[in-house]
Amino acid sequence: MSISANPKDNDMLLRFQSGDVVALEYFINKHQREMLFFAKNILNNLEVAEEIIDDSFLKTWNQREKINSASELKSYLYVVVRNACLDYLKSPKNRPSDISINDELLILAPETIESHIIYTELLKAIYEEVCKLPEKQKQVFLLSYFDGLTTDEIMEQLSISANAVFIHKHEATKAIRALFKKTNPFFCLLLFASFN
């Protein structure tokens, strides 16, 4: 077994390898959101993405004795999810009618898959930091950028004014940018591109 930076991951990996269902639940809770986003980003179909994620965790569980580290488990999940998504898209009955052969080749390109992984990792890092924001800022940010709601929809859901939505969104974005600017300038560049 390889040593992870997170001691809990090391403990859970040992338990995972020995067949402890609690450890499986730990890794599902840890990786399900990002894997779901990754699959949904490739497929544009939430229901199918959810099925693929369930199957992918089952496949990973069945191969648990071969996985030697928490990072290897995550990489294995990405590969299993990617392959399942590509298999789904390759099937003529599942291919959306509005996708041409050229579009399909672009979706299947390794560079495209890698960019989906990078984007998913970026969103995971942003999400973790957003969860540390004051409650209203967090809610507005998530509803706006992660759920894609409009200002009017956010106003209605949170019972706040348009001005409050704007202020919370602005303050949350400013805080996230400042944090990533200090810790990782590359993330900061991606943030400026994503949230402008």
N, C-alpha and C positions, 0 to 999 in steps of 0.2 A: 504494500500500500504506500502511495506517495503522501507526503505530509501537506496538508492544506494550511493556509494562513488562518483559517477559522477552526479552532479546536472542536467546536460543536459539529462542524461538517465531518471531521475525522471520526468522531465517535459515532455519528449517525451513519457514516459510510460502512463502518465495521458492522453495525447492526443491520444495515441494508443488505450487505453481502451475506449475512447469516439468516436472512429471511424475516426480519422483524418488520411487521406491517406499519408500526409507528414510524419507523425510519422512512418507509416509502411515503407515508403521509407528509413527513417533514420535507422531503425533496419535491413532492407534488406542490405543496404550499410555497416552496421557495422558487420553483421554476415554471409553474403552470401559467402565470400571467404572461411572462415573456414568450413562452413557447406558443401560447394562443395568439398573441399579437403577431408573432413571426408567421405562423400558418395563415392567419387571416389576411395578412399583408400580401402573401403569395396568392391565395385563393380568392379573395374578395367574397368569402362565404363563411359566416360565423358558425353556422350549424355543422358544416363539413369540417371546419377547423377544430371545433370542439370534439368531434368524433375521432379525428386524427390524433389529437392530443391524448385522449383516453387510450387509444390503441398504442401510442408511442410510449406512454408510461408503462403499459403492460409489457410491451416488447423489452423495454429497459429492465423491468423487474425480472423478466425471464432470463436475461443475460447478466444479472447482477454479480455473479461470481467472477466475471471477466473484467469488471470495472474496478480500477485500482486507485482512483482518487475522485474527489468531488468535482474537480474541474474536468476530469475525463467523463464523468457521468453527464455533466452539462453538455460537453462536446458531442457525446454519444446521442443525447436527446436531440440536439440540433440536426445531426445527420439523419436520425430516424424520422423526425418531423419533415425535414427537407425531402427525403426520399418518398415518403408517403404523399406529400403534396404533389411532387412531380409525377408519381404514378397516377394520382387522381387526375391531374391535368392532361396526361398523355392519353387517357382513355377517351375515345371519340364521343362517347355518350355523356361525358362530364364536361367536355370542352364548351365553354360559352360560345354561342353562335357569333358573337361580335369580336372574337379573337381570330386573327388571321394566322397563317403559318409563320409569318415573320414575327408577329407579336409573341407567338408561342416559343419560338427560338430565343427571343429576348428574355422571356420569363425563365426559361430553362438554363440560360447562360450562367456559368459559375460566378462571374462578376456580379450578376444581379442578385444571386443568392447571398453572396458575401455582403453586398450592400444592405440587404434585408437584415442580416445578422448584426451588422454594425449599427444600423438604425434602431433595431430592437434593443441592443445593449445601451445605446444612448438614451432611449426612452425609459429604460429601466433605471438608469442612473438619475435621470431627471425626476422620475416618479418617487424614488427614495428620498430625494431632497425636498420635493414638494410636500411630502407627508410630514416634514418637520416645520412647515410654515404655520402661522396662525390659522385657525380653523376656517374663517371666511375666505381668506386668501387661497387656501388650499382648495376649498370647494369651488370657488370661481375658476381657478386655474384648471382644475381637472374637468369641470363641466365644459369649459371653453375649448381647451386644447386637446384633451383626451376623448371627450364625448362629442365634441363638435357642435355644441349648442350655441345658438345665437344669443346676443345680449338680451333680447326680449324673452327667450326661453329661460335664461338664467334668472332674470328678474322674477318671472312667474314662479319658478321652482324654489327660489330662496326668499321670495317676498322682500326684495330690496330694489332700490331705484337703479336706473341706468347709470347714473353718476357713481353709485356705490360699486356696481359691476366694474366700471372702468377703473376706478381707484384700486380695488382689490386685485384686478388683473394686472394693472401697471405695477403695483408694489410687489406682487408675487414674481412677475417676470424680472423685475429689477433685482430682487433678492437672489433668484436662481442664477441670473447672469453674473452677479457679483461673486457668488460662491464659486462658480465654475471658472471665472476669470482668475481667481486666486489659486485654485487647485489644478486646473488643467486648461491652458489657453486654447488647445485644439477643440475641446468641448465648447468653449466659449464661442469660437467661430461658427460651429455647427448650430449653436443656440441662436446666434444673431440671424443666421439664415433661416432657421425653422420658425422663429416667433416674430418675424417682421412681415 
